[in-house]
Amino acid sequence: MKKLLGLLVALTFAFTLAACQEPEEDPINGEDTSYLAIDINPGVEFILDEDEEVVSIRLLNEDAEAVAADLDLEGLPYEVAVERFIEAAIETGYIDVDSDENVVTVTADDEAVQEDRRQTVENILGERAVGAAVFGGEINEEYQNLADEYDISVGRARLISRAVEIDDELTFEAALDLEHGEIMTILIDEHREQMDEFIEERRAQAEELKEEMKAMAEERVEAHRQKVEDGEIDTPDFDAIRDDVEGRLDEVLEDYEDRINDRRDQLEDKFDDFFTTLQPIHA
């Protein structure tokens, strides 16, 4: 009887333990995912599932870590995730509310989808009456040249380039023969590793940096918002801005780099160990 009682207790404990354990997360089918990158100079990559919700993200440089320090974007519809990232870029001064010469690049692995995503970004900025030249990924000469050479879309050229960058043993030519899902799985795994490292090692300092940058931009941002609320600012003409900036893109990006470096100089004493060399993403 005692043996039977002991066995029942052991079985009850085992079932209770199993019920309390977290179920393993279902692996993501990379074949059903898509790629989206938003580059300002803070740059972010999104992997989206078939419902266009964010599966994983990759913050592409220190500026992006500052912008997204307190943002949890995974699991959100892509429009919401992009809106929150852009709003944070405005609040931290990476997108200048007093200038139309902001440059945003939108890259997707499907050309038709890319145009739709580019329009989404313009709508987000337009609601805030913030001007910008919003380009597709073809503005990046490196990826455009690869696209021309291998007769693929610019978005796919960037996607394959990222996989090759992550996997040292993978060549561009070999990656061309991989299935879409295999390429996406490489990125998803790297995204999660990078985010785990960021959260563990850098997020707290990035949040502190973000608050400092928001304080620096707060007066101008709030003044702009008040003008928008009062109807004093019209919705920007994004086509005209893009046409104007495209003809002198190098000059505009250089001015932007100088402005961001000036901001970094102001924060250098407190955050010197956070920032490394500025790496413009549009070049």
C-alpha positions as CSV (number, residue, x, y, z in Angstrom):
1,M,0.0,0.0,0.0
2,K,2.8,2.4,0.9
3,K,4.6,1.6,-2.4
4,L,1.3,2.3,-4.3
5,L,0.8,5.5,-2.5
6,G,4.4,6.6,-3.2
7,L,4.0,5.8,-6.8
8,L,0.8,7.9,-7.0
9,V,2.6,10.8,-5.4
10,A,5.5,10.5,-7.8
11,L,3.2,10.4,-10.8
12,T,1.2,13.4,-9.5
13,F,4.4,15.4,-9.0
14,A,5.6,14.5,-12.5
15,F,2.3,15.5,-14.2
16,T,2.2,18.8,-12.2
17,L,5.8,19.6,-13.2
18,A,5.1,18.9,-16.8
19,A,2.0,21.1,-16.7
20,C,4.0,24.0,-15.2
21,Q,6.8,23.9,-17.7
22,E,6.7,26.4,-20.6
23,P,5.9,24.7,-23.9
24,E,8.7,24.9,-26.4
25,E,8.2,27.7,-28.9
26,D,7.2,26.5,-32.3
27,P,10.1,27.0,-34.8
28,I,9.4,29.7,-37.4
29,N,8.9,28.6,-41.0
30,G,11.3,31.0,-42.7
31,E,9.6,30.3,-46.0
32,D,6.5,32.2,-44.8
33,T,8.4,35.3,-43.7
34,S,9.4,38.5,-45.5
35,Y,12.1,41.1,-45.1
36,L,11.8,44.8,-44.3
37,A,14.6,47.3,-43.5
38,I,14.2,50.9,-42.5
39,D,17.3,53.1,-42.7
40,I,17.6,56.7,-41.5
41,N,21.0,56.3,-40.0
42,P,19.5,54.4,-37.2
43,G,18.8,51.3,-39.2
44,V,16.5,48.4,-38.3
45,E,15.7,45.1,-40.0
46,F,12.3,43.4,-39.5
47,I,11.4,39.8,-40.3
48,L,7.6,39.6,-40.8
49,D,5.4,36.5,-40.7
50,E,2.6,35.7,-43.2
51,D,0.3,37.9,-41.1
52,E,2.8,40.8,-41.5
53,E,3.6,40.8,-37.8
54,V,7.2,41.2,-36.5
55,V,8.9,37.9,-35.8
56,S,12.3,39.3,-35.1
57,I,14.3,42.6,-35.4
58,R,17.9,43.5,-35.8
59,L,19.2,46.9,-34.7
60,L,21.9,47.7,-37.3
61,N,24.1,50.2,-35.4
62,E,24.5,52.1,-32.1
63,D,22.1,54.8,-33.2
64,A,19.4,52.3,-33.7
65,E,20.1,50.8,-30.2
66,A,19.5,54.3,-28.8
67,V,16.3,54.9,-30.7
68,A,14.8,51.5,-30.0
69,A,16.2,51.1,-26.4
70,D,12.8,51.0,-24.7
71,L,10.8,49.6,-27.6
72,D,9.4,46.1,-27.7
73,L,8.5,45.6,-31.4
74,E,8.3,41.8,-31.7
75,G,4.8,40.5,-32.2
76,L,3.4,43.9,-33.4
77,P,1.8,44.4,-36.9
78,Y,4.6,45.9,-39.1
79,E,2.8,49.2,-39.5
80,V,2.7,49.7,-35.7
81,A,6.4,48.6,-35.3
82,V,7.5,51.0,-38.1
83,E,5.5,53.9,-36.7
84,R,7.0,53.4,-33.2
85,F,10.5,53.3,-34.6
86,I,10.0,56.5,-36.7
87,E,8.3,58.3,-33.8
88,A,11.3,57.4,-31.6
89,A,13.6,58.7,-34.3
90,I,11.7,62.0,-34.3
91,E,11.8,62.3,-30.5
92,T,15.5,61.7,-30.4
93,G,16.3,64.1,-33.2
94,Y,17.5,61.7,-35.8
95,I,14.6,62.9,-37.9
96,D,14.7,66.7,-37.8
97,V,11.2,68.2,-37.5
98,D,12.6,71.6,-38.7
99,S,13.9,70.2,-42.0
100,D,12.6,68.5,-45.1
101,E,16.1,67.1,-45.8
102,N,15.6,63.9,-43.8
103,V,16.4,60.7,-45.8
104,V,14.6,57.4,-45.1
105,T,15.3,54.3,-47.2
106,V,12.8,51.4,-47.2
107,T,13.9,48.0,-48.5
108,A,11.8,44.9,-48.9
109,D,12.5,41.6,-50.6
110,D,9.6,42.1,-53.0
111,E,9.5,45.2,-55.3
112,A,5.7,45.7,-55.2
113,V,5.7,45.2,-51.4
114,Q,8.6,47.7,-51.1
115,E,6.6,50.4,-52.7
116,D,3.7,49.7,-50.4
117,R,6.0,49.9,-47.4
118,R,7.5,53.1,-48.7
119,Q,4.0,54.7,-48.9
120,T,3.4,53.5,-45.3
121,V,6.5,55.4,-44.1
122,E,5.4,58.6,-46.0
123,N,1.9,58.3,-44.4
124,I,3.4,58.0,-40.9
125,L,5.6,61.1,-41.5
126,G,2.7,62.9,-43.2
127,E,0.5,62.5,-40.2
128,R,3.2,64.3,-38.2
129,A,3.8,66.9,-41.0
130,V,7.5,65.9,-41.0
131,G,9.2,66.2,-44.4
132,A,11.6,63.5,-45.7
133,A,12.9,62.0,-48.9
134,V,11.7,58.4,-48.7
135,F,13.4,56.2,-51.1
136,G,13.3,52.5,-52.0
137,G,16.3,50.3,-51.5
138,E,17.6,51.0,-55.1
139,I,19.1,54.2,-53.8
140,N,21.9,52.0,-52.3
141,E,24.4,51.7,-55.1
142,E,26.0,48.5,-53.6
143,Y,22.8,46.6,-53.6
144,Q,21.6,48.0,-56.9
145,N,24.9,46.9,-58.6
146,L,24.5,43.4,-57.1
147,A,20.8,43.3,-58.3
148,D,21.9,44.3,-61.8
149,E,24.8,41.8,-61.9
150,Y,22.7,38.8,-60.8
151,D,19.3,39.9,-62.2
152,I,17.5,39.9,-58.9
153,S,15.6,42.5,-56.9
154,V,17.5,45.0,-54.8
155,G,15.7,43.7,-51.7
156,R,16.9,40.2,-52.5
157,A,20.4,41.4,-53.1
158,R,20.4,43.0,-49.7
159,L,18.9,40.0,-48.0
160,I,21.5,37.6,-49.5
161,S,24.3,40.1,-48.6
162,R,23.2,40.0,-45.0
163,A,23.1,36.2,-44.9
164,V,26.7,36.1,-46.4
165,E,27.8,38.7,-43.8
166,I,26.4,36.5,-41.0
167,D,27.7,33.2,-42.3
168,D,31.4,33.4,-43.0
169,E,31.4,30.1,-45.0
170,L,28.6,31.2,-47.3
171,T,29.3,32.9,-50.6
172,F,26.9,35.2,-52.5
173,E,26.8,32.7,-55.4
174,A,26.0,29.8,-53.1
175,A,23.4,31.8,-51.3
176,L,21.6,32.5,-54.6
177,D,20.8,28.8,-54.7
178,L,19.3,28.6,-51.2
179,E,15.6,28.5,-50.6
180,H,14.0,31.7,-49.3
181,G,13.3,30.0,-46.0
182,E,16.9,29.0,-45.5
183,I,18.1,32.6,-46.0
184,M,15.5,33.9,-43.6
185,T,16.4,31.4,-40.9
186,I,20.0,32.6,-41.0
187,L,18.8,36.1,-40.3
188,I,16.2,35.2,-37.7
189,D,18.8,33.3,-35.7
190,E,21.2,36.2,-35.9
191,H,18.5,38.7,-35.0
192,R,17.7,36.8,-31.8
193,E,21.3,36.4,-30.8
194,Q,22.0,40.1,-31.3
195,M,18.9,41.2,-29.4
196,D,19.7,38.9,-26.5
197,E,23.2,40.4,-26.3
198,F,21.9,43.9,-26.5
199,I,19.3,43.4,-23.8
200,E,21.9,41.8,-21.5
201,E,24.8,44.1,-22.1
202,R,23.8,47.5,-23.5
203,R,20.1,48.2,-23.2
204,A,20.2,50.0,-19.8
205,Q,22.8,52.4,-21.1
206,A,21.0,52.8,-24.4
207,E,17.8,53.8,-22.5
208,E,19.8,56.4,-20.5
209,L,21.3,57.8,-23.8
210,K,17.8,57.9,-25.4
211,E,16.5,60.0,-22.5
212,E,19.4,62.5,-22.9
213,M,18.8,62.7,-26.7
214,K,15.0,63.2,-26.2
215,A,15.8,66.1,-23.8
216,M,18.0,67.7,-26.4
217,A,15.3,67.6,-29.1
218,E,12.2,68.0,-26.8
219,E,11.7,71.8,-27.3
220,R,11.8,71.7,-31.1
221,V,9.7,68.5,-31.3
222,E,7.0,69.9,-28.9
223,A,7.0,73.2,-30.8
224,H,6.5,71.4,-34.1
225,R,3.7,69.3,-32.6
226,Q,1.9,72.4,-31.4
227,K,2.1,73.9,-34.9
228,V,0.7,70.7,-36.4
229,E,-2.2,70.8,-33.9
230,D,-2.9,74.4,-34.6
231,G,-3.0,73.7,-38.4
232,E,0.0,75.9,-39.1
233,I,2.0,73.3,-41.0
234,D,0.8,71.6,-44.2
235,T,1.4,67.9,-45.1
236,P,4.8,67.7,-46.9
237,D,5.0,67.1,-50.7
238,F,7.0,63.9,-50.5
239,D,7.4,63.6,-54.3
240,A,8.9,67.1,-54.6
241,I,11.2,66.5,-51.6
242,R,12.4,63.2,-53.0
243,D,13.1,64.7,-56.4
244,D,15.0,67.6,-54.8
245,V,17.1,65.5,-52.5
246,E,17.9,62.8,-55.1
247,G,19.8,65.3,-57.2
248,R,22.2,66.2,-54.3
249,L,22.0,63.1,-52.1
250,D,25.7,63.0,-51.2
251,E,25.5,66.6,-49.9
252,V,22.4,66.0,-47.9
253,L,23.8,62.8,-46.3
254,E,27.1,64.6,-45.5
255,D,25.2,67.4,-43.8
256,Y,23.2,64.8,-41.8
257,E,26.4,63.0,-40.7
258,D,27.8,66.3,-39.5
259,R,24.7,67.1,-37.5
260,I,24.7,63.6,-35.9
261,N,28.4,63.9,-35.1
262,D,27.7,67.3,-33.4
263,R,25.1,65.7,-31.2
264,R,27.5,62.9,-30.3
265,D,30.2,65.4,-29.4
266,Q,27.7,66.9,-26.9
267,L,27.2,63.5,-25.4
268,E,30.8,62.3,-25.6
269,D,31.8,62.6,-22.0
270,K,28.9,60.6,-20.7
271,F,28.5,58.0,-23.5
272,D,31.9,57.8,-25.1
273,D,32.0,54.0,-24.6
274,F,28.6,53.5,-26.2
275,F,29.2,55.1,-29.6
276,T,31.8,53.9,-32.1
277,T,32.4,55.3,-35.6
278,L,29.4,56.6,-37.4
279,Q,28.5,54.2,-40.2
280,P,26.1,55.9,-42.7
281,I,23.7,53.2,-44.0
282,H,22.6,55.1,-47.2
283,A,26.1,55.3,-48.7
